[in-house]
Amino acid sequence: MNQRDVRAAWETFVERGALASELRVSVANSWQRSKKHRVTIDQAMAPLVAEAELFRHRCQNANLRHAARRALENSRTFLSDANSIMILTDPTGLIIDTEGDARVIEAGRSVHLEQGGRWSEADIGTNAIGTAMAEARPVQIHGAEHFCAQVQRWTCAAVPVRDPVDDELLGIVDISGPANTFNPHSLALAVSVGQQVESVLARSIKEDHERLLHHFLTRMSIWANDDCLLVDRRGVILHASERALKTLRDHHRSAEDAPTRVLKKVDFDQWPARLKELLPQASFDLVGSDAGGIGAVIVLHARRRPTLPERGLQKQDLPVERRRSVEKNIEPGRALVPRGLRFCDEQEAAPPSRGAKDSAKGSSNGSRSSPVAAFIAADPAVQSIVRRVETAAARKMPILIRGETGTGKEQLARHAHAASGRSGAFVAVNCAALPDSLIEAELFGYAEGAFTGARRGGATGLVREADGGTLFLDEIGDMPVALQAVLLRLIDDWTVRPVGGARTTVDIFLVSATNAGLESAVAEGRFRSDLLYRLNTLEVTLPRLRERSDFEAIVRHVLRGIDPGCEIGAQTIADLAARAWPGNIRELRNILARIALACSDGRTDPAALAELIGQAPPPKSGSLQDIHLASILAVHAETAGNVSETARRLGVSRNTVYRALGQATPR
């Protein structure tokens, strides 16, 4: 139908309630729903929520906004002169972000097609956002197809964005503009952007799952005789023993879905109380990241062993032979609690050495012992870096640490914090994970009652948490431009103003880290040069693992942290040193964690070691089949055990790789 015919059909429906047969089914159904919602055709604009309410919705949908950030940023370019804007809403149809042609953004204010506007069908009748929500599918609504007369000056195309795990509606992506700029391809663009957002969400969920599984695998020795459930932030069970599942079902026979799914709607800080309701006799190990909570390990303790909060293995739990091996590696009088696997750039619980305490007291000793013995620096180049970092830390000079991923940038930052002798906390901030609109609240906090839904007592904010201590800015190369401006303002006067609160002054030692080339980012206008000059008073670059001369010391230190009772020989260390280590110390930790899991009474089987390290045994003959097998094993080792990437590089199927590894093909 052309617009004249649609307009005539709309007038007929408004006057007599009759629907033209030529009308699109989705439009006809939406008009009927709009009438049931008692929406009037003379409604001039959508409802608009207060600023505080908008802030609350933007905070609640931080993950969605972060996933859509790149698409919205791109729309500034490709929609800037296209008489169109891109809109992101929450699951209720409330607009939380807009980008695109500035003239259209301004024109949208006349009908509240702006941040804070509510565009469900119940609020403003037929429109692409509300109708896509109601029909749970992509929808395009053009001109007179809108139910309210004032909105008929617009055309819009919208697509639902869904949770990749459980298909729950998370929000809507919409492309809108004046009706005279109607483009039939707008719907295809909206669908493409929606798929991109869902892909980013899926990738983020996968990374969280990998962190959770990694956390669980490296601590499973603590719960060797217990039954465990591993759940993600959505309450999805990623791993569970049969007895743990049975216990959970026995406690909640009436639940249709997995009982843990209720956790999705619960704030992470309320998880302990809710988990206690689910399984009163269990203990819980909550797992978080820079962006917030990502899941938990639920432990059902075996009856034959004592249940203790944060329980670790005691010496008497170990076999005699292994106990003797372990006792060599622990301090007298210190209980053995196997520490979980930590990346090199994560802090190990280690008290400051005497040197740090002397520094804090203003000691004038000429030679000061290293404040954090956990940081391995036997390599001369790294020793020089550490000495410069310690000197700068003692003077509270801003430090910029460069290096590839996994080289130990955060560990060096924590070392600098300890060397500074500061009594405050070490607060790490992942700059790439801070959504633009939440920067102020995340960094500076908010006062009690600052907005609807604000926590009682307000929130401190990351900067004030670091007052008297160290603020570590990780991944500064991916820092949003909005955060750069906020950070510059903070560094100028070190004054913090919480949302709805009063100004306060803070005392902070600033350390930053990046694996990105900041010079090119400055040249391209993605990073402010004036900020870089404030951050890099001292600039150091950590070498790659394969370039360091203290490889053996690093291996033995990391393995001690994973399992003090596991020992490996010089040949194994030599085999490890022969690897390329593209993931540096982080990759090394993963390999050593696998070795520790295979370690029995302090010893490892040589064949198992060869498989874990990724080195194939020498072929028995020079046949083509042997050469093919050796190639697969070599690439499998290079990709750190990633079967899909191995298959892609070799141009073979994953089944071929699984057969070469002697593993069953997953079903």
C-alpha positions as CSV (number, residue, x, y, z in Angstrom):
1,M,0.0,0.0,0.0
2,N,1.2,3.5,-0.7
3,Q,1.1,6.2,2.0
4,R,-2.1,7.7,0.7
5,D,-3.9,4.3,1.0
6,V,-2.4,3.6,4.4
7,R,-3.6,7.0,5.6
8,A,-7.1,6.3,4.4
9,A,-7.0,2.9,6.1
10,W,-5.8,4.5,9.4
11,E,-8.7,7.1,9.3
12,T,-11.2,4.3,8.7
13,F,-9.9,2.3,11.6
14,V,-9.9,5.3,13.9
15,E,-13.5,6.2,12.9
16,R,-15.1,2.8,12.6
17,G,-12.6,0.2,13.9
18,A,-12.6,-1.5,10.5
19,L,-9.3,-2.8,9.1
20,A,-8.4,-2.7,5.4
21,S,-7.5,-6.2,4.0
22,E,-4.5,-4.7,2.1
23,L,-2.9,-3.5,5.4
24,R,0.2,-5.3,6.5
25,V,-0.7,-7.9,9.2
26,S,1.9,-6.5,11.7
27,V,0.5,-3.0,11.3
28,A,-3.1,-4.1,11.7
29,N,-2.4,-6.1,14.8
30,S,-0.4,-3.2,16.3
31,W,-3.2,-0.8,15.7
32,Q,-5.6,-3.1,17.5
33,R,-3.2,-3.4,20.4
34,S,-2.7,0.3,20.5
35,K,-6.5,0.8,20.8
36,K,-6.6,-1.8,23.7
37,H,-3.9,0.1,25.4
38,R,-6.2,3.2,25.2
39,V,-3.6,5.2,23.3
40,T,-5.1,8.3,21.7
41,I,-4.2,9.3,18.2
42,D,-3.7,12.9,19.3
43,Q,-0.9,12.0,21.7
44,A,1.8,14.4,20.7
45,M,4.9,12.7,22.2
46,A,6.1,9.7,24.1
47,P,6.5,9.8,27.9
48,L,9.9,11.1,29.1
49,V,11.4,9.9,32.4
50,A,13.4,12.0,34.8
51,E,17.2,12.3,34.5
52,A,17.8,10.2,37.6
53,E,15.5,7.5,36.3
54,L,17.3,7.5,33.0
55,F,20.6,7.2,34.8
56,R,19.3,4.1,36.7
57,H,18.2,2.4,33.5
58,R,21.5,3.1,31.8
59,C,23.4,1.6,34.8
60,Q,21.1,-1.5,34.8
61,N,21.9,-2.0,31.1
62,A,25.6,-1.4,31.2
63,N,26.5,-4.7,29.5
64,L,24.1,-4.0,26.6
65,R,25.4,-0.5,26.1
66,H,29.0,-1.7,26.2
67,A,28.2,-4.3,23.5
68,A,26.5,-1.7,21.3
69,R,29.1,1.0,21.9
70,R,31.2,0.3,18.7
71,A,28.1,0.2,16.5
72,L,26.8,3.5,17.9
73,E,30.2,5.1,17.5
74,N,30.3,4.0,13.9
75,S,26.9,5.4,13.3
76,R,28.3,8.9,14.0
77,T,30.1,8.5,10.7
78,F,27.8,6.7,8.4
79,L,24.5,8.3,9.6
80,S,25.9,11.9,10.1
81,D,24.6,13.1,6.8
82,A,22.0,10.5,6.1
83,N,19.0,12.2,7.9
84,S,18.9,9.2,10.3
85,I,19.8,8.2,13.8
86,M,20.6,5.0,15.6
87,I,18.7,4.3,18.8
88,L,19.3,1.7,21.6
89,T,16.5,0.9,24.1
90,D,16.3,-1.3,27.2
91,P,13.8,-4.2,27.2
92,T,10.9,-1.8,28.2
93,G,11.4,0.4,25.2
94,L,13.1,3.2,27.1
95,I,15.7,4.9,24.9
96,I,19.1,4.8,26.6
97,D,21.4,5.8,23.7
98,T,21.2,7.8,20.5
99,E,23.8,8.6,17.8
100,G,23.8,9.8,14.2
101,D,22.7,12.9,12.3
102,A,22.7,15.8,14.9
103,R,19.8,17.5,13.1
104,V,17.6,14.4,13.4
105,I,18.6,14.0,17.0
106,E,17.4,17.5,17.7
107,A,14.2,17.0,15.7
108,G,13.4,13.8,17.6
109,R,13.1,15.8,20.8
110,S,9.8,17.2,19.6
111,V,8.2,13.7,20.1
112,H,10.6,12.6,22.8
113,L,12.5,10.3,20.4
114,E,15.5,10.9,22.6
115,Q,17.2,9.5,25.7
116,G,14.6,8.9,28.4
117,G,11.7,8.5,26.0
118,R,9.4,5.5,26.4
119,W,8.5,3.9,23.1
120,S,6.5,0.8,23.9
121,E,3.1,0.4,22.2
122,A,1.4,1.0,25.5
123,D,3.1,4.4,25.7
124,I,2.9,5.8,22.2
125,G,1.0,3.2,20.0
126,T,2.3,1.6,16.9
127,N,6.0,2.4,16.2
128,A,9.0,0.2,15.2
129,I,10.5,-0.1,18.7
130,G,7.2,-1.0,20.5
131,T,6.0,-3.2,17.7
132,A,9.3,-5.1,17.4
133,M,9.0,-5.7,21.2
134,A,5.4,-6.9,20.9
135,E,5.9,-9.2,18.0
136,A,9.5,-10.3,18.9
137,R,10.8,-9.8,15.4
138,P,12.3,-7.2,13.2
139,V,9.8,-4.5,12.1
140,Q,9.7,-1.5,9.9
141,I,7.0,1.2,10.4
142,H,6.7,4.0,7.9
143,G,4.8,7.3,8.0
144,A,1.1,6.8,8.3
145,E,1.5,3.3,9.7
146,H,2.2,4.9,13.1
147,F,-0.8,5.0,15.3
148,C,-0.4,8.6,16.7
149,A,-0.7,11.4,14.2
150,Q,2.3,13.4,15.3
151,V,4.6,10.4,15.0
152,Q,3.5,9.8,11.4
153,R,6.1,12.3,10.3
154,W,8.7,9.6,11.1
155,T,10.0,6.3,9.6
156,C,11.7,3.7,11.7
157,A,13.1,0.1,11.5
158,A,13.8,-1.9,14.7
159,V,15.2,-5.3,15.7
160,P,15.2,-7.1,19.1
161,V,18.5,-7.8,20.7
162,R,18.4,-11.1,22.7
163,D,20.6,-12.8,25.3
164,P,22.7,-15.3,23.4
165,V,22.3,-17.8,26.3
166,D,18.6,-17.8,27.1
167,D,17.1,-15.7,24.3
168,E,15.7,-13.2,26.8
169,L,14.9,-9.7,25.3
170,L,17.7,-7.3,26.3
171,G,16.7,-4.3,24.2
172,I,16.0,-2.9,20.7
173,V,18.2,-1.4,18.0
174,D,16.3,1.1,15.9
175,I,17.1,3.3,12.8
176,S,14.8,6.3,12.6
177,G,14.5,9.4,10.5
178,P,11.9,11.8,8.8
179,A,9.3,10.0,6.8
180,N,10.4,11.6,3.5
181,T,13.8,9.9,3.9
182,F,12.3,6.4,3.9
183,N,14.9,3.7,2.9
184,P,13.8,0.1,2.6
185,H,17.4,-0.9,3.5
186,S,17.1,0.6,7.0
187,L,15.6,-2.7,8.3
188,A,18.6,-4.7,6.9
189,L,21.0,-2.3,8.6
190,A,19.2,-2.6,11.9
191,V,19.2,-6.4,11.7
192,S,23.0,-6.3,10.9
193,V,23.7,-4.0,13.9
194,G,21.5,-6.2,16.1
195,Q,23.5,-9.3,15.1
196,Q,26.7,-7.4,15.8
197,V,25.6,-6.5,19.3
198,E,24.5,-10.1,20.0
199,S,27.9,-11.3,18.7
200,V,29.8,-9.0,21.1
201,L,27.5,-10.2,24.0
202,A,28.2,-13.8,23.0
203,R,31.9,-13.2,23.0
204,S,31.8,-11.5,26.4
205,I,29.8,-14.4,27.8
206,K,32.3,-16.9,26.4
207,E,35.2,-15.0,28.0
208,D,33.4,-14.9,31.3
209,H,32.7,-18.7,31.0
210,E,36.4,-19.3,30.3
211,R,37.4,-17.2,33.4
212,L,35.0,-19.2,35.5
213,L,36.2,-22.5,34.3
214,H,39.8,-21.4,34.7
215,H,39.1,-20.3,38.2
216,F,37.4,-23.6,39.0
217,L,40.0,-25.8,37.4
218,T,42.9,-24.1,39.2
219,R,41.2,-24.4,42.6
220,M,39.6,-27.8,42.3
221,S,42.3,-29.4,44.4
222,I,40.8,-27.5,47.4
223,W,37.5,-29.3,46.9
224,A,39.0,-32.6,45.8
225,N,36.5,-34.7,48.0
226,D,33.5,-32.3,47.6
227,D,30.8,-31.9,45.1
228,C,30.6,-28.6,43.2
229,L,28.3,-26.6,41.0
230,L,29.7,-23.9,38.7
231,V,27.2,-21.2,37.7
232,D,27.6,-18.1,35.6
233,R,26.1,-14.7,36.2
234,R,22.8,-15.7,34.6
235,G,22.5,-18.7,36.9
236,V,23.3,-21.1,34.1
237,I,25.0,-24.3,35.4
238,L,28.3,-24.7,33.5
239,H,29.6,-27.8,35.5
240,A,28.1,-29.9,38.2
241,S,28.7,-33.3,39.8
242,E,25.8,-35.7,39.8
243,R,25.4,-35.5,43.6
244,A,25.4,-31.7,43.5
245,L,22.6,-31.7,40.9
246,K,20.6,-34.2,42.8
247,T,20.9,-32.2,46.0
248,L,19.8,-29.0,44.2
249,R,16.8,-30.8,42.7
250,D,15.9,-32.3,46.0
251,H,15.8,-28.9,47.6
252,H,13.7,-27.4,44.8
253,R,11.5,-30.1,43.3
254,S,8.8,-27.6,42.3
255,A,11.1,-25.4,40.1
256,E,10.5,-25.8,36.4
257,D,13.8,-24.3,35.3
258,A,17.2,-24.8,37.0
259,P,16.7,-23.3,40.5
260,T,19.9,-21.3,40.1
261,R,18.3,-19.3,37.2
262,V,16.7,-17.0,39.8
263,L,20.2,-15.5,40.3
264,K,20.0,-13.7,37.0
265,K,17.6,-11.2,38.5
266,V,19.6,-10.7,41.7
267,D,22.2,-8.1,42.3
268,F,25.6,-9.8,42.6
269,D,26.2,-8.3,46.1
270,Q,23.0,-10.2,47.1
271,W,24.2,-13.5,45.8
272,P,25.5,-14.9,49.2
273,A,22.1,-14.5,50.8
274,R,20.2,-16.0,47.9
275,L,22.7,-18.9,47.4
276,K,22.3,-19.6,51.1
277,E,18.5,-19.9,50.5
278,L,19.1,-22.3,47.6
279,L,21.6,-24.6,49.4
280,P,21.8,-23.8,53.1
281,Q,24.6,-26.3,53.8
282,A,26.9,-25.2,51.0
283,S,29.7,-22.7,50.9
284,F,30.3,-20.3,48.0
285,D,33.3,-19.0,46.1
286,L,32.2,-15.8,44.3
287,V,34.1,-14.9,41.1
288,G,34.4,-11.4,39.8
289,S,36.1,-9.3,37.2
290,D,36.8,-5.6,36.6
291,A,33.3,-5.3,35.2
292,G,31.6,-7.0,38.1
293,G,30.5,-10.5,39.2
294,I,30.6,-13.3,36.7
295,G,29.6,-16.3,38.7
296,A,30.3,-18.6,41.6
297,V,31.5,-22.0,42.7
298,I,28.9,-23.7,45.0
299,V,30.6,-26.3,47.2
300,L,28.7,-29.2,48.9
301,H,31.2,-30.3,51.4
302,A,31.8,-34.1,52.0
303,R,30.5,-35.3,55.3
304,R,33.7,-37.2,56.1
305,R,35.7,-34.0,56.1
306,P,35.2,-30.7,58.1
307,T,33.4,-27.8,56.6
308,L,35.2,-24.5,57.1
309,P,34.7,-21.1,55.5
310,E,37.2,-20.6,52.7
311,R,38.5,-24.1,53.5
312,G,42.0,-25.2,52.4
313,L,43.8,-28.5,52.6
314,Q,45.7,-29.1,55.8
315,K,49.0,-31.0,56.0
316,Q,47.3,-34.0,57.6
317,D,45.1,-34.4,54.5
318,L,48.1,-35.2,52.3
319,P,49.9,-38.5,51.8
320,V,53.1,-38.7,53.8
321,E,55.4,-38.6,50.8
322,R,53.8,-35.5,49.3
323,R,53.5,-33.8,52.7
324,R,57.3,-34.0,53.1
325,S,57.7,-32.5,49.6
326,V,55.3,-29.7,50.4
327,E,56.8,-28.9,53.8
328,K,60.0,-27.7,52.1
329,N,58.1,-24.9,50.3
330,I,56.1,-23.4,53.2
331,E,57.1,-21.2,56.0
332,P,57.3,-22.6,59.6
333,G,53.9,-22.4,61.3
334,R,52.0,-21.5,58.2
335,A,49.0,-23.6,57.2
336,L,49.1,-25.0,53.7
337,V,46.3,-23.5,51.7
338,P,46.7,-24.3,48.0
339,R,46.5,-21.0,46.2
340,G,44.5,-20.7,43.0
341,L,46.1,-20.2,39.7
342,R,46.8,-16.5,39.1
343,F,47.9,-14.8,36.0
344,C,51.3,-13.0,36.2
345,D,49.5,-9.6,36.3
346,E,47.3,-10.6,39.2
347,Q,48.3,-10.1,42.8
348,E,49.4,-12.9,45.0
349,A,48.7,-12.5,48.7
350,A,52.1,-11.6,50.0
351,P,52.9,-9.2,52.8
352,P,55.3,-6.3,52.1
353,S,58.9,-7.1,53.0
354,R,60.9,-5.3,55.5
355,G,62.1,-3.0,52.8
356,A,58.6,-1.7,52.1
357,K,57.9,-1.2,55.7
358,D,61.2,0.8,56.1
359,S,60.3,2.9,53.1
360,A,56.9,3.7,54.6
361,K,58.6,4.9,57.8
362,G,61.0,7.0,55.8
363,S,64.0,4.8,56.3
364,S,67.2,6.2,54.8
365,N,68.9,2.9,54.2
366,G,71.0,2.9,51.1
367,S,70.0,-0.5,49.9
368,R,66.4,-1.5,50.2
369,S,65.1,-5.1,49.7
370,S,62.5,-5.7,47.1
371,P,59.1,-4.9,48.5
372,V,57.3,-7.8,46.7
373,A,59.3,-11.0,46.6
374,A,56.6,-12.5,44.4
375,F,57.8,-10.5,41.4
376,I,60.5,-12.5,39.6
377,A,63.2,-10.2,38.1
378,A,66.5,-12.2,37.7
379,D,66.8,-11.0,34.1
380,P,69.2,-7.9,34.1
381,A,66.8,-5.9,31.8
382,V,63.9,-6.6,34.1
383,Q,66.0,-5.8,37.2
384,S,66.7,-2.4,35.7
385,I,63.0,-1.8,35.0
386,V,62.1,-2.8,38.6
387,R,64.7,-0.5,40.1
388,R,63.4,2.5,38.1
389,V,59.8,1.6,39.0
390,E,60.6,1.4,42.7
391,T,62.3,4.8,42.6
392,A,59.4,6.5,40.8
393,A,56.9,4.8,43.1
394,A,58.7,6.2,46.2
395,R,58.4,9.7,44.7
396,K,54.7,9.1,43.6
397,M,55.6,9.8,40.0
398,P,53.0,8.5,37.4
399,I,54.2,5.4,35.7
400,L,53.3,3.9,32.3
401,I,53.9,0.2,31.8
402,R,54.0,-1.1,28.3
403,G,54.2,-4.7,27.1
404,E,52.4,-7.5,25.3
405,T,49.5,-9.2,26.9
406,G,50.5,-11.6,29.7
407,T,53.9,-10.1,30.3
408,G,53.1,-9.1,33.9
409,K,52.0,-5.4,33.7
410,E,49.6,-5.6,36.5
411,Q,52.0,-7.6,38.7
412,L,54.6,-4.8,38.2
413,A,52.0,-2.2,39.0
414,R,51.2,-4.0,42.3
415,H,54.9,-4.2,42.9
416,A,55.1,-0.4,42.4
417,H,52.2,0.0,44.9
418,A,54.0,-2.0,47.5
419,A,57.3,-0.1,46.8
420,S,55.5,3.2,47.3
421,G,54.8,2.3,51.0
422,R,51.3,3.7,50.6
423,S,48.8,2.3,53.1
424,G,45.7,2.7,50.9
425,A,44.2,0.1,48.5
426,F,45.4,-1.0,45.1
427,V,42.4,-0.3,42.8
428,A,42.5,-1.7,39.2
429,V,40.3,-0.2,36.5
430,N,39.8,-1.8,33.1
431,C,39.5,1.4,31.0
432,A,38.0,-0.5,28.0
433,A,35.2,-1.9,30.1
434,L,33.9,1.5,31.3
435,P,30.8,2.5,29.3
436,D,30.9,6.2,28.4
437,S,27.7,7.1,30.3
438,L,28.7,5.3,33.5
439,I,32.2,6.9,33.8
440,E,31.3,9.5,36.4
441,A,29.4,7.0,38.6
442,E,32.0,4.3,38.3
443,L,34.9,6.5,39.0
444,F,33.5,9.0,41.4
445,G,30.6,7.2,43.0
446,Y,27.2,8.7,44.0
447,A,25.5,10.0,47.1
448,E,22.6,8.3,48.8
449,G,19.4,9.2,47.1
450,A,21.1,10.6,44.0
451,F,18.6,8.7,41.8
452,T,15.9,6.1,42.1
453,G,17.3,2.7,43.0
454,A,20.6,4.1,44.4
455,R,22.1,2.0,47.1
456,R,21.6,3.0,50.7
457,G,24.6,5.0,51.7
458,G,25.6,5.6,48.0
459,A,28.6,4.2,46.3
460,T,32.3,5.2,47.0
461,G,33.6,5.1,43.4
462,L,36.9,3.6,42.2
463,V,38.9,6.8,42.6
464,R,37.9,7.4,46.2
465,E,38.6,3.7,46.9
466,A,42.2,4.4,45.8
467,D,42.5,7.4,48.1
468,G,45.8,7.0,49.9
469,G,46.7,4.1,47.7
470,T,47.2,3.4,44.0
471,L,44.9,3.7,41.0
472,F,45.9,1.3,38.2
473,L,44.5,2.1,34.8
474,D,44.7,-1.0,32.6
475,E,44.3,-1.0,28.8
476,I,44.5,2.8,28.6
477,G,45.0,2.4,24.8
478,D,41.3,1.4,24.6
479,M,40.2,4.2,26.9
480,P,37.0,5.9,25.6
481,V,37.5,9.6,24.6
482,A,34.9,10.6,27.3
483,L,37.0,8.9,30.0
484,Q,40.2,10.7,28.7
485,A,38.5,14.1,29.3
486,V,37.3,13.0,32.8
487,L,40.7,11.7,33.7
488,L,42.5,14.9,32.6
489,R,40.2,16.9,34.8
490,L,40.9,14.6,37.8
491,I,44.7,14.7,37.3
492,D,44.6,18.6,37.1
493,D,43.3,19.1,40.7
494,W,42.7,15.5,42.2
495,T,39.2,16.6,43.2
496,V,36.3,14.2,43.1
497,R,32.6,15.0,43.0
498,P,30.3,12.1,43.4
499,V,26.9,12.2,41.6
500,G,24.7,14.2,43.9
501,G,27.5,14.7,46.4
502,A,30.1,17.3,47.6
503,R,33.6,17.7,46.3
504,T,36.5,16.0,48.0
505,T,40.3,15.9,47.4
506,V,42.1,12.6,47.0
507,D,45.7,11.5,47.3
508,I,46.5,8.9,44.6
509,F,49.5,7.3,43.1
510,L,48.7,6.7,39.4
511,V,50.0,3.7,37.4
512,S,48.9,2.9,33.8
513,A,49.4,0.0,31.4
514,T,48.8,-0.7,27.8
515,N,49.7,-3.2,25.0
516,A,48.6,-0.8,22.3
517,G,50.7,1.6,20.3
518,L,49.8,4.9,21.8
519,E,51.8,7.0,19.4
520,S,49.6,5.8,16.4
521,A,46.5,6.4,18.6
522,V,47.6,10.0,19.2
523,A,48.3,10.5,15.5
524,E,44.8,9.2,14.6
525,G,43.1,11.3,17.2
526,R,42.0,8.4,19.4
527,F,44.1,9.3,22.3
528,R,44.9,12.7,23.7
529,S,48.6,13.7,23.7
530,D,48.2,15.9,26.7
531,L,46.9,12.9,28.7
532,L,49.8,10.7,27.6
533,Y,52.3,13.3,28.8
534,R,50.7,13.3,32.2
535,L,50.7,9.5,32.5
536,N,54.2,8.6,31.3
537,T,56.5,10.5,33.7
538,L,58.3,7.2,33.9
539,E,57.7,4.8,31.0
540,V,58.9,1.2,31.0
541,T,58.4,-1.7,28.6
542,L,58.3,-5.3,29.9
543,P,60.0,-7.8,27.6
544,R,58.3,-10.8,26.1
545,L,58.7,-14.1,28.0
546,R,60.9,-15.7,25.2
547,E,63.3,-12.7,25.5
548,R,63.9,-13.1,29.2
549,S,66.9,-14.9,30.6
550,D,65.2,-15.9,33.9
551,F,62.7,-18.4,32.3
552,E,63.5,-21.2,34.8
553,A,63.1,-18.9,37.8
554,I,59.7,-17.8,36.5
555,V,58.6,-21.4,35.9
556,R,59.5,-22.6,39.3
557,H,57.9,-19.6,41.0
558,V,54.7,-19.9,39.1
559,L,54.5,-23.6,39.7
560,R,55.1,-23.1,43.4
561,G,52.1,-20.8,43.5
562,I,49.9,-23.3,41.7
563,D,51.0,-26.5,43.6
564,P,53.9,-26.4,46.0
565,G,54.2,-30.2,45.9
566,C,54.6,-30.6,42.1
567,E,58.1,-30.7,40.7
568,I,59.4,-30.8,37.2
569,G,62.9,-31.5,35.9
570,A,65.4,-29.5,33.9
571,Q,64.5,-31.3,30.6
572,T,60.9,-30.3,31.0
573,I,61.9,-26.7,31.6
574,A,64.1,-26.8,28.5
575,D,61.2,-28.2,26.5
576,L,59.0,-25.4,27.8
577,A,61.6,-22.8,27.0
578,A,61.6,-24.0,23.3
579,R,58.0,-22.8,22.9
580,A,57.2,-19.4,21.3
581,W,54.9,-18.3,24.2
582,P,52.8,-15.7,22.3
583,G,50.7,-15.4,25.4
584,N,53.7,-14.9,27.6
585,I,53.5,-15.6,31.3
586,R,49.7,-15.9,31.2
587,E,50.0,-18.8,28.7
588,L,52.8,-20.3,30.7
589,R,50.5,-20.4,33.8
590,N,47.9,-22.2,31.8
591,I,50.3,-24.9,30.7
592,L,51.8,-25.2,34.3
593,A,48.3,-25.5,35.7
594,R,47.6,-28.5,33.4
595,I,50.9,-30.0,34.5
596,A,50.0,-29.5,38.2
597,L,46.6,-31.2,37.6
598,A,48.4,-34.2,36.2
599,C,50.9,-34.2,39.0
600,S,50.6,-37.3,41.2
601,D,52.4,-37.3,44.6
602,G,54.8,-34.6,43.3
603,R,55.8,-36.5,40.2
604,T,54.6,-36.4,36.6
605,D,54.6,-39.0,33.9
606,P,57.0,-38.1,31.0
607,A,54.5,-39.1,28.3
608,A,51.8,-37.0,30.0
609,L,54.2,-34.0,30.2
610,A,55.1,-34.2,26.5
611,E,51.4,-34.1,25.7
612,L,50.7,-31.2,28.0
613,I,53.6,-29.2,26.8
614,G,52.5,-29.9,23.2
615,Q,55.5,-31.6,21.9
616,A,54.9,-34.7,19.9
617,P,57.1,-37.8,20.3
618,P,59.5,-38.3,17.5
619,P,57.9,-40.2,14.6
620,K,58.9,-43.8,14.1
621,S,59.2,-43.4,10.4
622,G,59.3,-40.7,7.8
623,S,56.0,-41.7,6.3
624,L,53.6,-39.1,4.9
625,Q,51.2,-40.0,7.7
626,D,53.8,-39.4,10.4
627,I,54.7,-36.0,8.9
628,H,51.0,-35.0,8.7
629,L,50.6,-36.1,12.4
630,A,53.6,-34.1,13.5
631,S,52.3,-31.0,11.7
632,I,49.0,-31.2,13.5
633,L,50.6,-31.7,16.9
634,A,53.0,-28.8,16.3
635,V,50.2,-26.3,15.3
636,H,48.1,-27.6,18.2
637,A,50.9,-26.7,20.5
638,E,51.4,-23.2,18.9
639,T,47.7,-22.4,19.4
640,A,47.8,-23.4,23.1
641,G,45.5,-26.4,22.5
642,N,42.8,-24.6,20.4
643,V,41.4,-27.3,18.2
644,S,39.3,-24.9,16.0
645,E,42.3,-22.6,15.4
646,T,44.5,-25.6,14.6
647,A,42.0,-26.9,12.0
648,R,41.7,-23.4,10.5
649,R,45.5,-23.0,10.1
650,L,46.0,-26.4,8.6
651,G,42.9,-26.3,6.4
652,V,41.5,-29.6,7.8
653,S,38.4,-30.5,9.7
654,R,38.2,-30.4,13.5
655,N,37.5,-34.2,13.4
656,T,40.9,-34.7,11.8
657,V,42.6,-32.8,14.6
658,Y,40.7,-34.8,17.2
659,R,41.7,-38.1,15.6
660,A,45.4,-37.0,15.5
661,L,45.2,-36.1,19.2
662,G,43.6,-39.5,20.0
663,Q,40.5,-37.8,21.4
664,A,36.9,-38.6,20.8
665,T,35.0,-36.1,18.6
666,P,32.6,-34.0,20.8
667,R,29.0,-34.5,20.1
